[in-house]
Amino acid sequence: MNISNKLPLLTLALLMTACGGSSDKKAEAIVTPVVPAPVVEETVVQGEVLGPYSTGSTSEPVFVYFDLETKAVIELTAEEAATDTVWDIAVKRTGVYLNNHADNLVGAYDMGNNSDFIDADGKAIADSFINATAETELEEYVAISLSDIPSDESAFTNDISSEILAGFYNYDHTTHVVSAATDKYFVVSSDQAFTKFRAKELATEGRTLSSITLGLAYQSSSDSEFSAEIELTIDAALACSSDEDIYVDFDMQQVVTSADSWDLHLPCIADGDIKGADFALNITENAVALQDFTNNYAAIDPSAVAYYGFKSNQYMVKAFDDTSWYQYGLNGGHLLWSQFNVYLIKTPTSVYKFQITSYYNEEGTSGHYSFRADEVIAAQ
């Protein structure tokens, strides 16, 4: 038997068998499984202290306007800020202001987290204020989360523009009768003199003020108290018939023209064919006034005018006025100490937490704010 002649045939048969098997099946694709990367939850770091930001000096104060979303200062003049919708919160010396533009109405809510800094008699506990630091109050600040936001939106208070001479009349919503608020006194500081006045009588025609009688008591710079009250009756219907607004000079205690030196202004309006004064009183630009609704002041001390709380014709009732962030002179000096209260600041798009940590820079100069400001998030 010739074995050598059969070996190639056997090899060929084996090769044909192998080729025939692979032609009967499609090659299976090799799929490498994709393993998803592990999800790493990013921890949001909150509580960074921003600042200090200078608000100028007592004699030359300036505003610092701050955008909470970007954590950035917005450079604006006071006139620009009045119509700007980007800034949310501002500071100037000891005052904290909220944007009250209709398109960015901002509100504040005091968390009251450090209410124990004040005792049962409403007095500051000095050690609590003096020993509190940005570090000691950080944990409590960071812990505030979405669950702490009050569900009742009315809990947030806005800055409200008001007029210092508002309230000189009463309006009965049932009878629609307007009457003089004879118990509401106002004190005006103008031309280094003071005038205490009230509306004693008034009459209306249509939607206008047709006449008003003012009670005026004058105190010159040399007087020690207000003089006896005199009456000044203004025929607003007659005065407004000439399309000239009504102006009163308190020094002369009489009606004058706009070209004269005046202290009080009554704008004229028309209700159809009826002309009279609007239900508004305004003081001149250089004058300031206060509301003495308890008839408390028999005189004004000229040397202490700065401490009476006189305000301009239009002024802002600030949300932070009712929840002061500081105490003064706790160690016998003249320093301000933060209570480290946390405030929730609500904008139309989000809620932020805000905490003032210092009023001084490293050199100890006042009016330099440092604070924390972060968006309120879920508890971490």
Sine and cosine of phi, psi and omega as CSV:
sin_phi,cos_phi,sin_psi,cos_psi,sin_omega,cos_omega
0.00,0.00,0.72,-0.69,-0.05,-1.00
-0.99,-0.13,0.99,-0.11,-0.07,-1.00
-0.94,0.35,-0.57,0.83,-0.07,-1.00
-0.88,0.47,-0.48,0.88,0.02,-1.00
-0.98,0.21,-0.33,0.94,-0.05,-1.00
-1.00,0.00,-0.39,0.92,-0.08,-1.00
-0.87,0.49,-0.69,0.73,0.01,-1.00
-0.89,0.45,-0.56,0.83,0.00,-1.00
-0.93,0.38,-0.63,0.78,0.03,-1.00
-0.91,0.42,-0.68,0.74,0.02,-1.00
-0.89,0.46,-0.66,0.75,0.01,-1.00
-0.90,0.44,-0.64,0.77,0.01,-1.00
-0.90,0.45,-0.66,0.75,0.02,-1.00
-0.90,0.44,-0.63,0.78,0.00,-1.00
-0.92,0.40,-0.64,0.77,0.00,-1.00
-0.92,0.39,-0.61,0.80,0.03,-1.00
-0.89,0.47,-0.69,0.73,-0.01,-1.00
-0.90,0.43,-0.67,0.74,-0.01,-1.00
-0.92,0.38,-0.61,0.79,0.01,-1.00
-0.91,0.42,-0.57,0.82,0.01,-1.00
-0.91,0.41,-0.65,0.76,-0.04,-1.00
-0.96,0.29,-0.41,0.91,0.01,-1.00
-0.97,0.23,-0.30,0.96,0.00,-1.00
-1.00,0.08,-0.22,0.98,-0.03,-1.00
-0.79,-0.61,0.57,-0.82,0.09,-1.00
-0.99,0.13,0.61,-0.79,0.01,-1.00
-0.91,0.41,0.76,-0.65,0.01,-1.00
-0.98,0.17,0.73,-0.68,0.01,-1.00
-0.96,0.28,0.62,-0.78,0.03,-1.00
-1.00,-0.04,0.92,-0.40,-0.04,-1.00
-0.98,-0.22,0.83,-0.55,0.05,-1.00
-1.00,0.00,0.87,-0.49,-0.03,-1.00
-0.89,0.45,0.67,-0.74,0.03,-1.00
-1.00,-0.06,0.89,-0.46,0.00,-1.00
-1.00,-0.08,0.90,-0.44,-0.03,-1.00
-0.89,0.46,0.60,-0.80,0.03,-1.00
-0.92,0.38,0.59,-0.81,0.00,-1.00
-0.88,0.47,0.66,-0.75,0.01,-1.00
-0.98,0.19,0.86,-0.51,0.01,-1.00
-0.96,-0.28,0.92,-0.40,0.02,-1.00
-0.97,0.22,0.85,-0.53,-0.03,-1.00
-0.98,0.21,0.77,-0.64,0.03,-1.00
-1.00,0.06,0.84,-0.55,0.01,-1.00
-0.99,0.15,0.85,-0.52,0.00,-1.00
-1.00,0.06,0.84,-0.54,0.00,-1.00
-0.85,-0.53,0.34,-0.94,0.09,-1.00
0.97,-0.23,0.12,0.99,0.05,-1.00
-0.90,0.44,0.71,-0.71,0.02,-1.00
-1.00,0.07,0.82,-0.57,0.00,-1.00
-0.98,-0.20,0.52,-0.85,0.02,-1.00
0.95,-0.30,-0.22,-0.97,0.10,0.99
-0.98,0.18,0.52,-0.85,0.04,-1.00
-0.91,-0.41,0.80,-0.60,-0.08,-1.00
-0.99,0.14,0.72,-0.69,0.08,-1.00
-0.94,-0.34,0.43,0.90,0.07,-1.00
0.98,0.20,-0.32,-0.95,-0.03,-1.00
-0.94,-0.33,0.12,-0.99,0.03,-1.00
-0.87,0.49,-0.63,0.78,-0.02,-1.00
-0.98,0.18,-0.45,0.89,0.00,-1.00
-0.72,-0.69,0.95,0.32,-0.03,-1.00
-0.97,0.26,0.49,-0.87,0.05,-1.00
-0.69,-0.72,0.42,-0.91,0.06,-1.00
-1.00,0.07,0.55,-0.84,0.24,-0.97
-0.88,-0.47,0.90,-0.44,-0.03,-1.00
-0.99,-0.17,0.73,-0.68,-0.15,-0.99
-0.79,-0.61,0.73,-0.69,0.08,-1.00
-0.99,-0.13,0.92,-0.40,-0.07,-1.00
-0.92,0.39,-0.54,0.84,-0.05,-1.00
-0.91,0.42,-0.70,0.72,-0.04,-1.00
-0.99,-0.14,-0.09,1.00,-0.06,-1.00
0.81,0.59,0.74,0.67,-0.06,-1.00
-0.73,-0.68,0.54,-0.84,0.10,-1.00
-0.98,0.20,0.71,-0.70,0.04,-1.00
-0.97,-0.25,0.87,-0.49,-0.02,-1.00
-0.98,0.20,0.93,-0.36,-0.04,-1.00
-0.61,-0.80,0.48,-0.88,0.24,-0.97
-0.99,0.12,0.25,-0.97,0.02,-1.00
-0.88,0.48,-0.57,0.82,0.01,-1.00
-0.93,0.37,-0.67,0.75,0.02,-1.00
-0.92,0.40,-0.62,0.79,-0.04,-1.00
-0.90,0.43,-0.48,0.88,-0.03,-1.00
-0.90,0.45,-0.43,0.90,-0.01,-1.00
-0.89,-0.45,0.04,1.00,-0.04,-1.00
-1.00,0.10,0.62,-0.79,-0.03,-1.00
-0.92,-0.38,0.14,0.99,-0.04,-1.00
-1.00,0.00,-0.72,0.69,-0.05,-1.00
-0.94,0.33,0.49,-0.87,-0.02,-1.00
-0.91,-0.41,-0.69,0.72,-0.07,-1.00
-0.68,-0.73,0.58,-0.81,-0.03,-1.00
-0.69,-0.73,0.41,-0.91,0.06,-1.00
-0.75,-0.66,0.56,-0.83,0.11,-0.99
-0.47,-0.88,0.90,-0.43,-0.14,-0.99
0.76,0.65,-0.83,-0.55,-0.05,-1.00
-1.00,0.03,-0.04,1.00,-0.08,-1.00
-1.00,0.00,0.61,-0.80,0.09,-1.00
-0.88,-0.48,0.77,-0.63,-0.12,-0.99
-0.84,-0.55,0.53,-0.85,0.06,-1.00
-0.90,-0.43,0.58,-0.82,0.05,-1.00
-0.92,0.39,0.79,-0.61,0.03,-1.00
-0.90,-0.44,0.40,0.92,0.10,-1.00
-0.91,0.42,0.62,-0.79,-0.04,-1.00
-0.85,0.52,-0.49,0.87,-0.01,-1.00
-1.00,-0.03,-0.03,1.00,0.08,-1.00
-0.46,-0.89,0.88,0.48,-0.03,-1.00
-0.98,0.21,0.88,-0.48,-0.11,-0.99
-0.94,-0.35,0.69,-0.73,0.03,-1.00
-0.84,-0.55,0.34,-0.94,-0.02,-1.00
-0.78,-0.63,0.54,-0.84,0.03,-1.00
-0.69,-0.72,0.83,-0.55,0.00,-1.00
-0.99,0.12,0.87,-0.49,0.00,-1.00
-0.93,0.36,-0.35,0.94,0.01,-1.00
0.90,0.44,0.45,0.89,-0.10,-0.99
-0.92,0.39,-0.45,0.90,0.00,-1.00
-0.91,-0.41,0.62,0.78,0.02,-1.00
-0.89,0.46,-0.36,0.93,0.01,-1.00
-0.97,0.25,0.01,1.00,0.14,-0.99
-0.97,0.26,-0.21,0.98,-0.01,-1.00
-0.90,-0.43,0.71,-0.70,-0.04,-1.00
-0.99,0.12,-0.02,-1.00,-0.08,-1.00
-0.90,0.44,-0.39,0.92,0.02,-1.00
-1.00,-0.02,0.10,0.99,0.01,-1.00
0.99,0.16,0.23,0.97,-0.01,-1.00
-0.99,-0.16,0.56,-0.83,-0.01,-1.00
-0.94,0.34,0.68,-0.73,0.11,-0.99
-1.00,0.03,0.97,-0.26,-0.18,-0.98
-0.82,0.57,-0.72,0.70,-0.06,-1.00
-0.87,0.48,-0.59,0.81,0.00,-1.00
-0.89,0.45,-0.68,0.74,0.02,-1.00
-0.94,0.33,-0.73,0.68,-0.10,-0.99
-0.92,0.39,-0.58,0.81,-0.06,-1.00
-1.00,0.08,-0.22,0.97,0.00,-1.00
-0.97,0.26,0.68,-0.73,0.03,-1.00
-0.71,-0.70,0.16,-0.99,0.05,-1.00
-0.87,0.50,-0.55,0.84,-0.01,-1.00
-0.96,0.28,-0.69,0.72,-0.04,-1.00
-0.93,0.38,-0.41,0.91,-0.07,-1.00
-0.98,-0.21,0.05,1.00,-0.05,-1.00
-0.92,0.38,-0.73,0.68,-0.09,-1.00
-0.86,0.52,-0.68,0.73,-0.01,-1.00
-0.91,0.41,-0.60,0.80,0.03,-1.00
-0.90,0.43,-0.76,0.66,-0.05,-1.00
-0.89,0.46,-0.55,0.83,-0.09,-1.00
-0.93,0.37,-0.34,0.94,-0.03,-1.00
-0.94,0.34,0.80,-0.59,-0.11,-0.99
-0.71,-0.70,-0.12,-0.99,-0.06,-1.00
-0.83,0.55,-0.56,0.83,-0.03,-1.00
-0.92,0.39,-0.23,0.97,-0.01,-1.00
-1.00,0.00,-0.12,0.99,0.00,-1.00
-0.96,0.27,0.83,-0.56,0.00,-1.00
-0.89,0.45,0.67,-0.74,0.00,-1.00
-0.96,0.28,-0.41,0.91,0.01,-1.00
-1.00,0.05,0.94,-0.34,-0.06,-1.00
-0.90,0.43,-0.36,0.93,0.01,-1.00
-0.93,0.37,-0.18,0.98,0.05,-1.00
-0.93,0.36,-0.36,0.93,0.02,-1.00
-1.00,0.06,0.73,-0.68,-0.04,-1.00
-0.96,-0.29,0.69,-0.72,0.01,-1.00
-0.98,-0.20,0.35,-0.94,0.23,-0.97
-0.96,0.28,0.74,-0.68,-0.09,-1.00
-0.84,-0.54,0.78,-0.63,0.08,-1.00
-0.97,0.22,0.73,-0.68,-0.04,-1.00
-0.67,-0.74,0.20,-0.98,0.02,-1.00
-0.91,-0.42,0.75,-0.66,-0.15,-0.99
-0.91,0.41,-0.45,0.89,-0.02,-1.00
-0.99,-0.13,0.19,0.98,0.06,-1.00
-0.92,0.39,0.59,-0.80,0.04,-1.00
0.96,-0.27,0.16,0.99,-0.02,-1.00
-0.98,0.19,-0.12,0.99,0.05,-1.00
-0.69,-0.73,0.34,-0.94,0.07,-1.00
-0.94,-0.33,0.56,-0.83,0.04,-1.00
-0.79,-0.62,0.84,-0.55,0.03,-1.00
-1.00,0.00,0.93,-0.37,-0.07,-1.00
-0.94,0.35,-0.29,0.96,0.01,-1.00
-1.00,0.07,-0.75,0.66,-0.04,-1.00
-1.00,-0.07,-0.25,0.97,-0.05,-1.00
0.90,0.43,0.42,0.91,0.03,-1.00
-1.00,0.00,0.72,-0.70,0.06,-1.00
-0.97,-0.24,0.73,-0.69,0.01,-1.00
-0.67,-0.74,0.34,-0.94,0.01,-1.00
-0.95,0.32,0.68,-0.73,0.08,-1.00
-1.00,0.03,0.99,0.12,-0.16,-0.99
-0.92,0.39,-0.29,0.96,-0.01,-1.00
-1.00,-0.10,0.03,1.00,-0.01,-1.00
-0.98,-0.18,0.96,-0.28,0.01,-1.00
-0.99,-0.16,0.47,-0.88,0.08,-1.00
-0.76,-0.65,0.59,-0.81,0.06,-1.00
-0.88,-0.47,0.82,-0.57,-0.03,-1.00
-0.93,-0.37,0.76,-0.65,0.10,-0.99
-0.97,-0.24,0.90,-0.44,-0.05,-1.00
-0.43,-0.90,0.67,-0.74,0.05,-1.00
0.82,0.57,0.64,0.77,0.04,-1.00
0.87,0.49,0.43,0.90,0.07,-1.00
-0.68,-0.73,0.16,-0.99,-0.07,-1.00
-0.75,-0.66,0.62,-0.78,0.07,-1.00
-0.76,-0.65,0.80,-0.60,0.09,-1.00
-0.97,-0.23,0.82,-0.58,-0.06,-1.00
-0.62,-0.78,0.24,-0.97,0.08,-1.00
-0.45,-0.89,0.28,-0.96,0.14,-0.99
-1.00,0.01,0.86,-0.51,-0.04,-1.00
-0.99,-0.12,-0.58,0.81,0.03,-1.00
-0.52,-0.85,0.45,-0.90,0.13,-0.99
-0.41,-0.91,0.39,-0.92,0.04,-1.00
-0.71,-0.70,0.44,-0.90,-0.04,-1.00
-0.80,-0.60,0.40,-0.92,0.14,-0.99
-0.60,-0.80,0.87,-0.50,-0.12,-0.99
0.88,0.47,-0.75,-0.66,0.04,-1.00
-0.98,-0.21,0.39,0.92,-0.03,-1.00
-0.89,-0.45,0.34,-0.94,0.11,-0.99
-1.00,-0.03,0.93,-0.36,-0.10,-1.00
-1.00,0.07,-0.47,0.89,0.07,-1.00
-0.36,-0.93,0.43,-0.90,0.03,-1.00
-0.51,-0.86,0.66,-0.75,0.08,-1.00
-0.93,-0.37,0.85,-0.52,0.01,-1.00
-0.98,-0.19,0.62,-0.78,0.18,-0.98
-0.99,-0.14,0.86,-0.51,-0.10,-1.00
-0.88,-0.48,0.75,-0.66,0.11,-0.99
-0.80,-0.60,0.82,-0.58,-0.18,-0.98
-0.94,-0.34,0.61,-0.80,0.09,-1.00
-0.72,-0.69,0.95,-0.33,0.03,-1.00
-0.97,0.22,0.10,-0.99,-0.02,-1.00
-0.90,0.44,-0.34,0.94,-0.01,-1.00
-0.99,-0.17,-0.09,1.00,-0.02,-1.00
-1.00,0.08,0.49,-0.87,0.01,-1.00
-1.00,-0.10,-0.19,0.98,0.02,-1.00
-0.34,-0.94,0.12,-0.99,0.03,-1.00
-0.94,0.34,0.56,-0.83,0.08,-1.00
-0.96,0.28,0.10,-0.99,0.08,-1.00
-0.90,0.44,0.54,-0.84,-0.05,-1.00
-0.95,0.32,0.71,-0.70,0.13,-0.99
-0.91,-0.41,0.26,-0.96,0.01,-1.00
-0.95,-0.31,0.67,-0.74,0.10,-0.99
-0.80,-0.60,0.92,-0.38,0.00,-1.00
-0.99,-0.15,0.77,-0.64,-0.04,-1.00
-0.90,-0.43,0.85,-0.52,0.09,-1.00
-0.99,0.10,1.00,0.00,-0.10,-0.99
-0.93,0.37,-0.58,0.81,0.01,-1.00
-0.88,0.48,-0.68,0.73,0.01,-1.00
-0.94,0.34,-0.71,0.70,-0.04,-1.00
-0.89,0.46,-0.62,0.79,-0.06,-1.00
-0.99,0.16,-0.18,0.98,0.01,-1.00
-0.91,0.41,-0.36,0.93,0.01,-1.00
-1.00,-0.04,0.12,0.99,0.00,-1.00
0.90,0.44,0.35,0.94,0.08,-1.00
-0.95,-0.30,0.78,-0.63,0.05,-1.00
-0.89,0.47,0.22,-0.98,-0.07,-1.00
-0.98,-0.20,0.72,-0.69,-0.02,-1.00
-0.76,-0.65,0.63,-0.77,-0.02,-1.00
-0.82,-0.58,0.73,-0.69,0.10,-0.99
-0.98,-0.18,0.88,-0.47,-0.04,-1.00
-0.95,0.32,-0.51,0.86,0.03,-1.00
-0.89,0.46,-0.70,0.72,-0.02,-1.00
-1.00,0.03,-0.28,0.96,-0.01,-1.00
0.83,0.56,0.74,0.67,0.02,-1.00
-0.42,-0.91,0.23,-0.97,0.03,-1.00
-0.97,0.26,0.68,-0.73,0.02,-1.00
-0.76,-0.65,-0.13,-0.99,0.04,-1.00
-0.98,-0.21,0.17,-0.99,0.01,-1.00
-0.91,0.41,-0.35,0.94,0.01,-1.00
-0.98,0.19,-0.27,0.96,0.00,-1.00
-1.00,0.05,0.13,-0.99,0.12,-0.99
-0.98,0.21,0.91,-0.41,-0.08,-1.00
-0.83,-0.56,0.32,-0.95,-0.03,-1.00
-0.87,-0.49,-0.55,0.84,-0.07,-1.00
-0.82,-0.57,0.66,-0.75,-0.05,-1.00
-0.80,-0.60,0.75,-0.67,0.12,-0.99
-0.89,-0.46,0.94,-0.35,0.00,-1.00
-0.95,0.31,0.59,-0.81,0.04,-1.00
-1.00,-0.04,0.55,-0.83,0.04,-1.00
-0.66,-0.75,0.15,-0.99,0.06,-1.00
-0.78,-0.62,0.67,-0.74,0.11,-0.99
-0.88,-0.48,1.00,0.01,-0.15,-0.99
0.93,0.37,-0.84,-0.55,0.02,-1.00
-1.00,0.04,-0.09,1.00,-0.04,-1.00
-1.00,0.03,0.78,-0.63,0.05,-1.00
-0.91,-0.42,0.62,-0.78,0.02,-1.00
-0.15,-0.99,-0.17,-0.99,-0.02,-1.00
-1.00,0.00,0.47,-0.88,0.11,-0.99
-0.97,0.25,0.32,-0.95,0.02,-1.00
-1.00,0.09,0.90,0.43,-0.03,-1.00
-0.47,-0.88,0.65,-0.76,0.10,-0.99
-0.85,-0.52,0.67,-0.74,-0.01,-1.00
-0.74,-0.67,0.61,-0.80,0.11,-0.99
-0.99,-0.14,0.37,-0.93,-0.03,-1.00
-0.91,0.42,0.29,-0.96,-0.14,-0.99
-0.85,0.53,-0.61,0.79,-0.07,-1.00
-1.00,0.02,0.00,1.00,-0.01,-1.00
-0.99,-0.12,0.36,-0.93,0.11,-0.99
-0.72,-0.69,0.33,-0.94,-0.07,-1.00
-0.55,-0.83,0.26,-0.96,0.13,-0.99
-0.67,-0.75,0.38,-0.92,0.03,-1.00
-1.00,-0.08,0.85,-0.53,0.02,-1.00
-0.91,-0.40,0.91,0.41,-0.11,-0.99
-0.96,0.27,-0.11,0.99,0.09,-1.00
-0.96,-0.28,0.13,0.99,0.00,-1.00
0.79,0.62,0.79,0.62,-0.13,-0.99
-1.00,-0.03,-0.43,0.90,-0.16,-0.99
-0.99,-0.16,0.90,-0.44,0.12,-0.99
-1.00,-0.03,-0.24,0.97,0.00,-1.00
-0.28,-0.96,0.29,-0.96,0.09,-1.00
-0.87,-0.50,0.73,-0.69,0.06,-1.00
-1.00,0.08,0.93,-0.36,-0.07,-1.00
-0.85,0.53,-0.50,0.86,-0.05,-1.00
-0.97,0.24,-0.19,0.98,-0.07,-1.00
-0.86,-0.51,0.37,0.93,-0.05,-1.00
-0.83,0.56,-0.60,0.80,-0.07,-1.00
-0.89,0.45,-0.31,0.95,-0.11,-0.99
-0.97,-0.23,0.01,1.00,-0.02,-1.00
-0.99,0.13,-0.37,0.93,-0.06,-1.00
1.00,0.00,0.48,0.88,0.08,-1.00
-0.88,0.48,0.57,-0.82,-0.02,-1.00
-0.74,-0.67,0.37,-0.93,0.04,-1.00
-0.96,0.28,0.09,-1.00,-0.08,-1.00
-0.80,0.60,-0.77,0.63,0.12,-0.99
-0.92,-0.38,0.75,-0.66,-0.05,-1.00
-0.63,-0.77,0.21,-0.98,-0.06,-1.00
-0.96,-0.27,0.80,-0.60,0.16,-0.99
-1.00,0.00,0.96,-0.27,-0.15,-0.99
-1.00,0.04,0.62,-0.78,0.04,-1.00
-0.86,0.52,-0.57,0.82,-0.05,-1.00
-0.98,0.21,-0.15,0.99,0.04,-1.00
-0.91,0.40,-0.54,0.84,-0.03,-1.00
-1.00,0.06,-0.21,0.98,-0.02,-1.00
-0.72,-0.70,0.93,0.36,-0.07,-1.00
-0.84,0.55,0.70,-0.71,-0.07,-1.00
-1.00,0.08,-0.08,1.00,-0.13,-0.99
-0.66,-0.75,0.24,-0.97,0.20,-0.98
-0.81,-0.59,0.48,-0.88,-0.11,-0.99
-0.91,-0.41,0.66,-0.75,0.18,-0.98
0.89,0.45,0.62,0.78,-0.07,-1.00
-0.94,0.33,-0.44,0.90,-0.01,-1.00
-0.96,-0.27,0.35,0.94,0.00,-1.00
1.00,0.05,-0.09,1.00,0.02,-1.00
-0.99,-0.14,-0.45,-0.89,-0.05,-1.00
-0.87,-0.49,0.44,0.90,-0.03,-1.00
-1.00,0.06,0.41,-0.91,0.15,-0.99
-0.97,-0.23,0.68,-0.73,-0.03,-1.00
-0.87,-0.49,0.81,-0.59,0.00,-1.00
-0.96,0.28,0.60,-0.80,0.09,-1.00
-1.00,0.08,-0.12,0.99,-0.01,-1.00
0.84,0.55,0.51,0.86,0.15,-0.99
-0.90,0.43,0.54,-0.84,0.11,-0.99
-0.98,-0.21,0.79,-0.62,0.03,-1.00
-0.94,-0.34,0.68,-0.74,0.16,-0.99
-1.00,-0.01,0.81,-0.58,-0.02,-1.00
-0.93,-0.36,0.91,-0.42,-0.08,-1.00
-0.98,-0.19,0.86,-0.51,0.12,-0.99
-0.97,-0.25,0.10,-0.99,0.03,-1.00
-0.89,0.46,-0.30,0.96,-0.09,-1.00
-0.91,-0.42,-0.31,0.95,-0.07,-1.00
-0.30,-0.95,0.03,-1.00,0.07,-1.00
-0.81,-0.59,0.74,-0.67,-0.03,-1.00
-0.86,-0.51,0.38,-0.92,0.14,-0.99
-0.95,-0.32,0.54,-0.84,-0.18,-0.98
-0.61,-0.79,0.76,-0.65,-0.02,-1.00
-0.60,-0.80,0.85,-0.53,0.03,-1.00
-0.99,0.14,0.82,-0.57,-0.06,-1.00
-0.97,-0.24,-0.38,0.92,0.00,-1.00
-0.30,-0.95,0.44,-0.90,0.04,-1.00
-0.91,-0.42,0.15,0.99,-0.11,-0.99
-0.72,-0.70,0.49,-0.87,0.11,-0.99
-1.00,0.02,-0.11,-0.99,-0.07,-1.00
-0.90,0.44,-0.44,0.90,0.03,-1.00
-1.00,0.10,-0.04,1.00,0.01,-1.00
0.99,0.10,0.25,0.97,0.01,-1.00
-0.98,0.19,0.74,-0.67,-0.06,-1.00
-0.96,0.27,0.21,-0.98,0.05,-1.00
0.98,0.18,0.20,0.98,0.02,-1.00
-0.94,-0.34,0.97,-0.23,-0.10,-1.00
-0.99,0.11,0.71,-0.71,0.28,-0.96
-0.86,-0.51,0.64,-0.77,-0.04,-1.00
-0.39,-0.92,0.23,-0.97,0.13,-0.99
-0.96,-0.28,0.57,-0.82,0.05,-1.00
-0.44,-0.90,0.90,-0.43,-0.02,-1.00
-0.62,-0.78,0.50,-0.87,0.11,-0.99
-0.92,0.38,0.66,-0.75,0.02,-1.00
-0.97,0.26,0.79,-0.61,-0.03,-1.00
-0.81,-0.59,0.07,-1.00,0.05,-1.00
-0.92,0.40,0.45,-0.89,0.00,-1.00
-0.86,0.51,0.66,-0.75,-0.03,-1.00
-0.99,-0.17,0.00,0.00,0.00,0.00
